[in-house]
Amino acid sequence: MSDVIDEVLCPITGSIIDIGLCCDIQDVIDDMIKEDILKNDLDFTLTSLHKGICKNCKKRIDPSL
């Protein structure tokens, strides 16, 4: 039986975030949604450094990592 993952440690924010926010950040990085949708959830603008970190994050493949 698999575990339910509700929160993950995000290397961009340096803190534990809700898995839904993690997915939203990935969608912004992948140009699927606009960043201004997250303006209430993130207190910074995603830079190219953040985008590189997110694209290389192993949690994209397995949130339990």
C-alpha positions in Angstrom: 0.0 0.0 0.0 1.3 3.4 -0.8 1.7 6.4 1.5 -0.3 9.5 1.0 2.0 12.6 0.5 0.4 15.8 1.6 3.5 18.0 2.0 7.0 18.1 0.5 10.3 19.9 1.3 10.7 22.4 -1.6 14.3 23.3 -2.5 13.1 26.6 -4.0 11.3 27.9 -0.8 13.6 26.0 1.6 10.5 24.9 3.5 7.8 22.3 3.6 4.9 23.2 1.3 1.6 21.6 0.4 1.9 19.1 -2.5 -0.7 21.2 -4.4 1.5 24.2 -4.3 4.4 22.1 -5.5 2.4 21.0 -8.5 1.3 24.6 -9.2 5.0 25.7 -9.1 5.8 22.9 -11.5 3.0 24.1 -13.8 4.4 27.7 -13.8 7.9 26.4 -14.5 6.6 24.3 -17.4 4.6 27.3 -18.7 1.3 25.7 -18.2 -0.1 28.5 -16.0 0.9 32.1 -15.4 3.0 32.9 -12.4 0.6 35.7 -11.1 -1.8 32.9 -10.1 0.6 32.1 -7.3 1.1 35.7 -6.1 -0.7 34.9 -2.8 1.3 31.7 -2.2 4.9 32.9 -3.0 6.5 36.1 -1.8 9.1 36.1 -4.5 9.4 35.9 -8.3 10.6 32.7 -9.8 14.0 33.3 -11.5 15.9 31.1 -14.0 17.8 29.7 -11.0 14.5 28.6 -9.4 13.4 27.1 -12.7 16.5 25.0 -13.0 16.2 23.8 -9.4 12.6 22.8 -9.9 13.2 21.1 -13.2 16.0 19.0 -11.6 14.0 18.2 -8.4 13.5 14.5 -7.9 10.1 15.2 -6.3 8.8 15.7 -9.8 9.2 12.0 -10.3 8.5 10.8 -6.7 7.1 13.2 -4.1 8.2 10.9 -1.3 11.9 11.6 -2.0 
